[in-house]
């Protein structure tokens, strides 16, 4: 929760001021931003010339800033727009992430009166606009005659967005007013039913049932045969008690859970290992994969676990999936990924590590299915990117622990929306971005913790959430769920994610 500094907004005639415009005259005054058209310049917002302007590339989730070499004191901001395109904006203290003011339009002149504040950089966030806005002036003053700010009651909703309008991005299709509620407190990490999207559509039970067939395998050939021999009318539970390798898999380069339903594959203790060969869920429903070590897969689809639609109600839980960073980035593919028409997926309590490419959802910018995936209580460590990379659809990511992110973390693309809630990012570069697609994605950020994180803007690649990690949309989830409090996430995940943690 961020505290709003009290402000008053005056949208009509501006009083004359004798103060200097600190956007020009302040120590080391400068400007930057996220994107711009043609030969327009970030500096045009602070040059005292109303005929020049900064114009971003899109109509949502854009930023322009004024900054100084040392912190300055001020109490008044004047914004001027050519035209009247902006429909939602925020002023944010870049140094702390505090939201200073919000509004629905700028227009030809807008005066924002703040209490006395001090900072090295001030951000103007364009949350939404009807067309590409043209911001002509971003003026900063320390004015003895500035009116006193009006009090504003801080919002009680856990999202840092103080406005109720979610228009910058899409929302999920549940009826208005329905929103799953988090429950704080004790959490059963070894539950036999999933939280999140896999709990919908009748739930995900895998091979459970009084008529279930139960098989224990020790080689890859036995695993392939157990799947091939499944009775279509009975659930199947396969327990893996040994190391599965390409050499003992009878020529198979992956194990297909294909054209079937009601299947569980579960490792025994810490003995269930797939070494160099992975699993593919394809045209399947009601599948559980738990307590397996899957590593160094470079045959078949080259993923630890692949889900390809149509597929529904898949739960991937308490596994350890890894590759290596000591190889070319394309030597392996994903640890866990999904594409095409898939829905009601939960990824929970997994230890995902040592990978260049970690988790891809949507194989291309044309893979436009409305996927819904929940990630919770996963441990991501020593990973380069795709945590996840998410195209289209909706993702709910809560209580995950990220440690040592080398390049980018969560990447929301092509209109996807991610609810990013009570996660911890430690030693992480660019934890949340929208990179490498023609259309940006969105995020609903709530109560996350950043520890030693770095943010590097790259306008040619897309946009970053930045240290304030402000929400750009609202995602309502159609289920209730349990949360560990953010300050407890790291220790809880380290104690419970991965194999051998539960008596399955």
C-alpha positions as CSV (number, residue, x, y, z in Angstrom):
1,X,0.0,0.0,0.0
2,X,1.4,3.4,-0.9
3,X,0.2,6.6,0.9
4,X,-1.2,9.3,-1.2
5,X,0.1,12.8,-0.5
6,X,-2.7,15.2,-0.3
7,X,-3.3,17.3,-3.4
8,X,-5.7,19.8,-4.9
9,X,-6.3,20.1,-8.7
10,X,-7.2,23.3,-10.4
11,X,-8.3,22.9,-14.0
12,X,-9.1,26.4,-15.0
13,X,-7.3,29.7,-15.2
14,X,-3.8,29.5,-13.6
15,X,-2.6,32.2,-11.2
16,X,0.4,34.1,-12.2
17,X,3.6,32.8,-10.5
18,X,6.9,34.5,-10.0
19,X,8.7,31.3,-9.2
20,X,11.2,29.7,-11.5
21,X,10.3,26.6,-13.5
22,X,12.5,24.1,-11.8
23,X,12.1,21.6,-14.7
24,X,14.4,24.0,-16.5
25,X,16.4,25.8,-13.8
26,X,16.8,23.1,-11.2
27,X,20.3,21.5,-10.6
28,X,21.1,19.3,-13.6
29,X,17.6,19.5,-14.9
30,X,16.7,16.8,-17.5
31,X,13.9,14.6,-18.8
32,X,13.4,11.1,-20.1
33,X,10.5,8.7,-20.9
34,X,9.4,5.3,-22.2
35,X,8.8,6.0,-25.9
36,X,8.3,8.8,-28.4
37,X,7.2,9.3,-32.0
38,X,9.5,10.5,-34.8
39,X,11.7,13.4,-33.9
40,X,9.8,14.5,-30.8
41,X,12.0,14.7,-27.7
42,X,11.6,14.0,-24.0
43,X,13.1,17.4,-23.4
44,X,10.2,19.1,-25.1
45,X,8.1,18.7,-22.0
46,X,10.4,21.2,-20.1
47,X,11.6,23.7,-22.7
48,X,9.0,26.4,-22.1
49,X,7.8,26.1,-25.7
50,X,4.1,25.2,-26.1
51,X,4.5,24.3,-29.8
52,X,6.8,21.4,-29.1
53,X,5.8,18.2,-27.3
54,X,6.6,14.7,-26.2
55,X,4.4,12.0,-27.8
56,X,4.5,8.4,-26.7
57,X,4.1,5.4,-29.0
58,X,0.9,4.1,-27.5
59,X,-2.2,5.3,-25.6
60,X,-1.6,3.4,-22.3
61,X,1.1,2.7,-19.7
62,X,3.6,5.4,-20.9
63,X,5.8,7.6,-18.8
64,X,7.7,10.9,-19.1
65,X,9.8,12.3,-16.3
66,X,11.7,15.4,-15.2
67,X,14.8,14.8,-13.1
68,X,17.6,16.5,-11.3
69,X,21.2,15.7,-10.2
70,X,20.2,16.3,-6.6
71,X,16.9,16.2,-4.8
72,X,14.8,19.4,-5.1
73,X,11.9,20.8,-3.0
74,X,8.7,21.8,-4.8
75,X,5.0,22.1,-4.1
76,X,3.3,22.7,-7.5
77,X,3.2,21.0,-10.9
78,X,1.7,22.5,-14.1
79,X,0.9,20.1,-17.0
80,X,-0.1,21.3,-20.5
81,X,-1.4,19.0,-23.3
82,X,-1.9,19.8,-26.9
83,X,-5.3,18.5,-27.5
84,X,-7.3,16.6,-24.9
85,X,-6.4,12.9,-25.3
86,X,-5.4,11.8,-21.7
87,X,-8.2,10.0,-19.8
88,X,-6.2,8.8,-16.8
89,X,-2.8,9.9,-15.3
90,X,-0.6,9.7,-12.2
91,X,2.2,11.7,-10.7
92,X,4.7,9.4,-8.9
93,X,7.8,10.0,-6.8
94,X,10.3,7.9,-8.8
95,X,12.6,7.8,-5.8
96,X,10.1,6.1,-3.4
97,X,7.3,4.9,-5.7
98,X,4.7,7.0,-3.8
99,X,1.7,8.1,-5.8
100,X,1.4,11.9,-5.4
101,X,-1.7,12.7,-7.5
102,X,-4.1,11.1,-10.0
103,X,-6.6,12.5,-12.4
104,X,-8.8,11.8,-15.4
105,X,-7.6,14.5,-17.8
106,X,-5.0,17.1,-18.4
107,X,-6.2,19.3,-21.2
108,X,-4.6,22.6,-22.2
109,X,-3.5,23.5,-18.6
110,X,-3.7,21.7,-15.3
111,X,-2.3,22.8,-12.0
112,X,-1.5,20.2,-9.3
113,X,-0.8,21.6,-5.8
114,X,1.1,19.3,-3.5
115,X,2.3,19.6,0.0
116,X,6.0,20.4,0.1
117,X,7.8,17.4,-1.4
118,X,11.4,16.5,-2.2
119,X,12.8,14.1,-4.9
120,X,15.4,13.7,-7.7
121,X,12.9,12.4,-10.3
122,X,9.2,12.9,-10.9
123,X,7.2,10.7,-13.2
124,X,4.1,11.5,-15.1
125,X,2.4,8.2,-16.0
126,X,-0.1,8.2,-18.8
127,X,-2.4,5.3,-17.8
128,X,-4.9,5.7,-20.7
129,X,-5.7,8.1,-23.5
130,X,-8.1,8.2,-26.4
131,X,-5.2,8.8,-28.8
132,X,-1.5,9.3,-28.6
133,X,-1.2,12.3,-26.3
134,X,1.0,15.3,-26.9
135,X,2.4,16.6,-23.6
136,X,3.8,20.1,-24.2
137,X,4.8,21.2,-20.8
138,X,5.7,19.5,-17.5
139,X,6.5,22.5,-15.2
140,X,7.7,22.3,-11.6
141,X,7.6,25.1,-9.0
142,X,8.3,26.0,-5.4
143,X,5.7,28.6,-5.1
144,X,5.0,30.5,-1.8
145,X,1.5,31.4,-3.1
146,X,0.5,27.8,-4.0
147,X,-2.9,26.9,-2.5
148,X,-2.9,24.4,0.4
149,X,-3.6,20.9,-0.8
150,X,-6.9,19.2,-0.2
151,X,-7.0,16.1,1.9
152,X,-7.4,12.8,0.1
153,X,-8.3,9.5,1.9
154,X,-5.9,6.8,0.9
155,X,-7.6,3.8,-0.8
156,X,-8.3,0.7,1.2
157,X,-8.1,-1.8,-1.8
158,X,-4.7,-3.6,-1.8
159,X,-4.0,-2.4,-5.3
160,X,-1.8,0.8,-5.5
161,X,-4.2,2.2,-8.1
162,X,-6.3,4.7,-6.3
163,X,-8.9,5.1,-9.1
164,X,-11.7,2.6,-9.7
165,X,-11.3,2.7,-13.5
166,X,-9.6,-0.4,-14.9
167,X,-9.8,0.8,-18.5
168,X,-6.1,0.7,-19.4
169,X,-6.3,-3.0,-19.9
170,X,-8.7,-5.9,-20.1
171,X,-10.4,-7.6,-17.2
172,X,-11.4,-11.2,-16.9
173,X,-15.0,-12.2,-18.0
174,X,-16.4,-13.0,-14.5
175,X,-19.6,-11.0,-13.7
176,X,-19.1,-7.5,-12.3
177,X,-18.5,-7.4,-8.6
178,X,-17.1,-10.9,-8.3
179,X,-13.5,-11.0,-7.1
180,X,-11.8,-13.9,-5.3
181,X,-10.6,-12.9,-1.9
182,X,-7.3,-13.8,-0.3
183,X,-7.3,-15.5,3.1
184,X,-4.2,-14.8,5.2
185,X,-3.0,-17.3,7.7
186,X,-1.9,-21.0,7.9
187,X,-1.3,-22.7,4.6
188,X,-1.3,-26.4,3.8
189,X,1.5,-26.8,1.3
190,X,0.7,-30.5,0.9
191,X,-3.0,-30.2,0.0
192,X,-4.5,-32.8,-2.3
193,X,-6.5,-30.3,-4.3
194,X,-5.2,-27.2,-6.1
195,X,-5.8,-23.5,-5.6
196,X,-6.2,-21.1,-8.5
197,X,-7.6,-21.7,-11.9
198,X,-7.1,-25.5,-11.7
199,X,-9.8,-25.5,-9.0
200,X,-12.4,-24.4,-11.5
201,X,-14.3,-26.5,-14.0
202,X,-15.0,-29.3,-11.5
203,X,-11.5,-29.2,-10.0
204,X,-8.4,-31.2,-10.8
205,X,-8.2,-34.7,-9.2
206,X,-5.9,-36.5,-11.7
207,X,-5.7,-40.3,-11.0
208,X,-7.6,-40.2,-7.7
209,X,-10.7,-42.4,-7.4
210,X,-11.8,-45.7,-5.9
211,X,-11.5,-47.3,-9.4
212,X,-8.1,-45.9,-10.0
213,X,-5.4,-48.1,-11.6
214,X,-2.1,-47.7,-9.8
215,X,1.3,-48.5,-11.4
216,X,4.9,-48.1,-10.2
217,X,7.6,-47.7,-12.8
218,X,11.3,-47.6,-12.7
219,X,12.3,-47.1,-16.4
220,X,11.1,-44.9,-19.2
221,X,9.8,-47.8,-21.2
222,X,7.6,-48.8,-18.3
223,X,6.3,-45.3,-18.0
224,X,5.5,-45.1,-21.8
225,X,3.7,-48.5,-21.6
226,X,1.7,-47.5,-18.5
227,X,0.4,-44.4,-20.4
228,X,-0.3,-46.4,-23.6
229,X,-2.2,-49.0,-21.6
230,X,-4.5,-46.7,-19.7
231,X,-8.1,-47.8,-19.5
232,X,-10.1,-44.8,-20.8
233,X,-12.8,-45.5,-18.2
234,X,-10.6,-45.5,-15.2
235,X,-8.3,-43.0,-13.5
236,X,-4.6,-43.8,-13.6
237,X,-1.9,-43.0,-11.1
238,X,1.7,-43.7,-12.1
239,X,4.4,-43.6,-9.4
240,X,7.9,-43.1,-10.6
241,X,10.5,-44.8,-8.4
242,X,13.8,-44.5,-10.3
243,X,15.8,-42.5,-12.8
244,X,14.2,-42.3,-16.3
245,X,16.6,-41.6,-19.1
246,X,16.5,-41.7,-22.9
247,X,18.6,-44.8,-22.7
248,X,16.0,-46.8,-20.7
249,X,13.0,-45.3,-22.6
250,X,12.8,-47.7,-25.5
251,X,13.4,-45.1,-28.2
252,X,10.8,-42.6,-26.9
253,X,12.0,-38.9,-26.9
254,X,9.2,-37.7,-24.6
255,X,6.3,-39.1,-22.7
256,X,2.9,-38.1,-24.1
257,X,-0.1,-37.8,-21.8
258,X,-2.2,-37.5,-24.9
259,X,-5.9,-38.0,-25.8
260,X,-6.7,-39.0,-22.2
261,X,-8.0,-37.7,-18.9
262,X,-7.7,-38.5,-15.2
263,X,-4.0,-39.1,-14.9
264,X,-1.5,-38.5,-12.1
265,X,2.3,-39.0,-12.4
266,X,3.9,-38.8,-9.0
267,X,7.5,-39.3,-7.9
268,X,8.2,-41.5,-4.9
269,X,10.1,-39.6,-2.2
270,X,13.1,-38.0,-4.0
271,X,13.6,-41.0,-6.3
272,X,11.3,-39.9,-9.2
273,X,13.8,-38.4,-11.7
274,X,13.4,-37.7,-15.5
275,X,17.0,-37.1,-16.6
276,X,17.2,-35.7,-20.2
277,X,13.6,-36.5,-21.2
278,X,10.4,-34.6,-20.5
279,X,6.6,-34.9,-20.4
280,X,4.0,-33.5,-22.9
281,X,0.3,-33.0,-22.0
282,X,-1.6,-32.9,-25.3
283,X,-5.4,-33.0,-25.9
284,X,-5.8,-34.1,-22.2
285,X,-7.9,-33.2,-19.2
286,X,-7.6,-33.5,-15.4
287,X,-3.9,-34.3,-15.1
288,X,-1.6,-34.0,-12.1
289,X,2.2,-34.0,-12.2
290,X,3.9,-34.0,-8.8
291,X,7.1,-34.6,-6.9
292,X,9.3,-35.2,-9.9
293,X,12.9,-34.0,-10.7
294,X,13.0,-33.2,-14.3
295,X,16.4,-31.9,-15.7
296,X,18.4,-31.2,-18.8
297,X,15.8,-32.0,-21.4
298,X,17.2,-31.5,-25.0
299,X,15.2,-34.0,-27.0
300,X,11.6,-34.2,-28.0
301,X,10.0,-30.8,-27.4
302,X,13.1,-29.9,-25.3
303,X,10.8,-28.8,-22.4
304,X,10.7,-30.3,-19.0
305,X,6.8,-30.2,-19.2
306,X,4.9,-29.0,-22.2
307,X,1.1,-28.4,-22.2
308,X,-0.5,-28.1,-25.7
309,X,-4.2,-27.5,-26.2
310,X,-6.9,-28.4,-26.2
311,X,-6.2,-29.2,-22.6
312,X,-8.0,-28.4,-19.3
313,X,-7.5,-28.7,-15.6
314,X,-3.7,-29.4,-15.3
315,X,-2.0,-29.2,-11.9
316,X,1.9,-29.1,-11.8
317,X,2.9,-29.2,-8.2
318,X,6.0,-29.7,-6.0
319,X,8.4,-30.6,-8.8
320,X,12.1,-29.5,-9.3
321,X,12.7,-28.7,-13.0
322,X,16.1,-27.4,-14.2
323,X,18.5,-27.0,-17.1
324,X,21.9,-25.3,-17.0
325,X,23.2,-21.8,-17.7
326,X,26.6,-23.2,-18.7
327,X,25.3,-23.8,-22.3
328,X,24.1,-21.7,-25.2
329,X,20.8,-20.1,-24.5
330,X,19.0,-22.1,-27.2
331,X,20.6,-25.5,-26.2
332,X,17.5,-26.2,-24.0
333,X,14.0,-24.8,-24.2
334,X,11.5,-24.1,-21.4
335,X,11.2,-25.7,-18.0
336,X,7.4,-25.6,-18.1
337,X,5.4,-24.1,-20.9
338,X,1.9,-24.0,-22.6
339,X,0.4,-23.1,-25.9
340,X,-2.8,-23.0,-27.9
341,X,-6.2,-23.7,-26.3
342,X,-5.4,-24.5,-22.6
343,X,-7.3,-23.4,-19.5
344,X,-7.6,-23.9,-15.8
345,X,-3.9,-24.5,-15.1
346,X,-2.1,-24.2,-11.7
347,X,1.7,-24.2,-11.3
348,X,2.5,-24.4,-7.5
349,X,5.3,-25.2,-5.1
350,X,7.8,-26.0,-7.9
351,X,11.6,-25.3,-7.7
352,X,12.5,-23.9,-11.2
353,X,16.1,-23.1,-11.6
354,X,19.3,-22.8,-13.7
355,X,17.6,-21.9,-17.0
356,X,17.9,-19.4,-19.9
357,X,14.2,-19.9,-20.9
358,X,11.9,-20.8,-18.0
359,X,8.2,-20.6,-18.7
360,X,6.5,-19.6,-22.0
361,X,2.7,-19.3,-22.3
362,X,1.7,-18.7,-25.9
363,X,4.1,-19.8,-28.6
364,X,3.8,-16.7,-30.8
365,X,2.1,-13.3,-31.1
366,X,-0.7,-15.1,-33.1
367,X,-1.3,-17.7,-30.4
368,X,-4.3,-15.7,-29.1
369,X,-6.2,-18.1,-26.9
370,X,-7.6,-16.9,-23.6
371,X,-5.5,-19.0,-21.3
372,X,-5.9,-18.8,-17.6
373,X,-2.9,-19.9,-15.4
374,X,-2.2,-19.5,-11.7
375,X,1.4,-19.6,-10.4
376,X,1.8,-19.7,-6.6
377,X,4.5,-20.5,-4.1
378,X,7.1,-21.3,-6.7
379,X,10.8,-20.8,-6.2
380,X,12.6,-19.3,-9.3
381,X,16.4,-19.2,-8.9
382,X,19.4,-18.5,-11.2
383,X,17.1,-17.9,-14.2
384,X,17.6,-15.5,-17.1
385,X,14.0,-14.7,-18.3
386,X,10.4,-15.8,-19.0
387,X,9.2,-16.0,-15.4
388,X,6.7,-16.3,-17.1
389,X,6.5,-14.9,-20.6
390,X,2.7,-14.6,-21.1
391,X,0.9,-13.8,-24.3
392,X,-2.9,-13.1,-24.2
393,X,-5.1,-14.5,-21.5
394,X,-4.8,-14.0,-17.8
395,X,-2.3,-15.1,-15.2
396,X,-2.5,-14.9,-11.4
397,X,1.0,-15.0,-9.8
398,X,1.0,-14.9,-6.0
399,X,3.5,-15.7,-3.2
400,X,6.3,-16.7,-5.5
401,X,10.0,-16.2,-4.6
402,X,12.4,-14.9,-7.3
403,X,16.1,-15.0,-6.6
404,X,18.9,-14.0,-9.1
405,X,17.0,-12.9,-12.2
406,X,19.6,-12.1,-14.8
407,X,17.7,-10.3,-17.6
408,X,13.9,-10.0,-17.2
409,X,11.3,-11.5,-14.9
410,X,7.6,-11.6,-15.7
411,X,6.9,-10.5,-19.3
412,X,3.2,-9.6,-20.1
413,X,2.7,-9.3,-23.9
414,X,0.0,-9.0,-26.5
415,X,-2.8,-7.8,-24.2
416,X,-2.2,-10.4,-21.5
417,X,-3.0,-9.3,-18.0
418,X,-1.1,-10.6,-14.9
419,X,-2.3,-10.2,-11.3
420,X,1.1,-10.0,-9.5
421,X,0.4,-10.3,-5.8
422,X,2.6,-10.7,-2.7
423,X,5.6,-11.9,-4.5
424,X,9.3,-11.4,-3.5
425,X,12.0,-10.4,-6.0
426,X,15.5,-10.5,-4.7
427,X,18.7,-9.8,-6.7
428,X,16.5,-9.3,-9.7
429,X,16.8,-7.3,-12.9
430,X,13.6,-5.9,-14.5
431,X,11.2,-8.1,-12.5
432,X,8.1,-7.0,-14.5
433,X,8.1,-5.8,-18.1
434,X,6.2,-5.9,-21.4
435,X,9.0,-6.5,-24.0
436,X,9.4,-7.8,-27.6
437,X,5.8,-7.7,-29.0
438,X,3.9,-5.1,-31.1
439,X,1.2,-4.9,-28.4
440,X,1.9,-4.4,-24.7
441,X,0.5,-6.4,-21.9
442,X,-0.8,-5.2,-18.5
443,X,-0.4,-5.9,-14.8
444,X,-2.4,-5.6,-11.6
445,X,0.3,-5.3,-8.9
446,X,-0.5,-5.8,-5.2
447,X,1.8,-5.9,-2.2
448,X,5.0,-7.2,-3.8
449,X,8.5,-6.9,-2.2
450,X,11.6,-5.8,-4.0
451,X,15.1,-6.5,-2.5
452,X,18.2,-5.3,-4.4
453,X,16.4,-5.0,-7.7
454,X,17.6,-3.2,-10.8
455,X,15.5,-1.5,-13.5
456,X,16.8,-0.8,-17.0
457,X,14.6,0.9,-19.4
458,X,14.8,-0.3,-23.0
459,X,12.3,1.7,-25.2
460,X,13.3,-0.3,-28.3
461,X,12.2,-3.5,-26.5
462,X,9.1,-2.2,-24.6
463,X,8.2,-0.9,-21.2
464,X,9.2,-1.7,-17.6
465,X,7.0,-1.5,-14.5
466,X,9.8,0.4,-12.7
467,X,10.4,0.6,-9.0
468,X,6.9,1.8,-8.2
469,X,5.4,-1.2,-10.0
470,X,2.1,0.6,-10.4
471,X,-0.9,-1.3,-11.7
472,X,-2.0,-0.6,-15.3
473,X,-5.2,-2.7,-15.1
474,X,-7.4,-4.8,-12.7
475,X,-7.7,-8.5,-12.9
476,X,-10.5,-10.1,-10.9
477,X,-10.1,-13.8,-10.2
478,X,-13.1,-16.1,-9.9
479,X,-11.9,-18.0,-6.8
480,X,-10.9,-17.5,-3.2
481,X,-7.4,-18.4,-2.2
482,X,-4.9,-18.5,0.7
483,X,-2.0,-16.1,0.9
484,X,1.1,-16.1,3.0
485,X,1.9,-12.5,4.0
486,X,4.6,-11.0,1.8
487,X,7.2,-10.7,4.5
488,X,6.9,-14.4,5.1
489,X,7.0,-15.6,1.5
490,X,10.7,-16.2,1.1
491,X,11.1,-18.5,4.1
492,X,7.8,-20.3,3.4
493,X,8.7,-21.0,-0.2
494,X,12.2,-22.1,0.6
495,X,10.9,-24.6,3.1
496,X,8.1,-26.0,1.0
497,X,8.8,-25.8,-2.8
498,X,10.4,-28.7,-4.6
499,X,10.4,-32.5,-4.2
500,X,10.5,-34.5,-1.0
501,X,8.5,-32.0,1.0
502,X,5.2,-34.0,1.2
503,X,4.2,-37.6,1.7
504,X,2.5,-38.2,-1.7
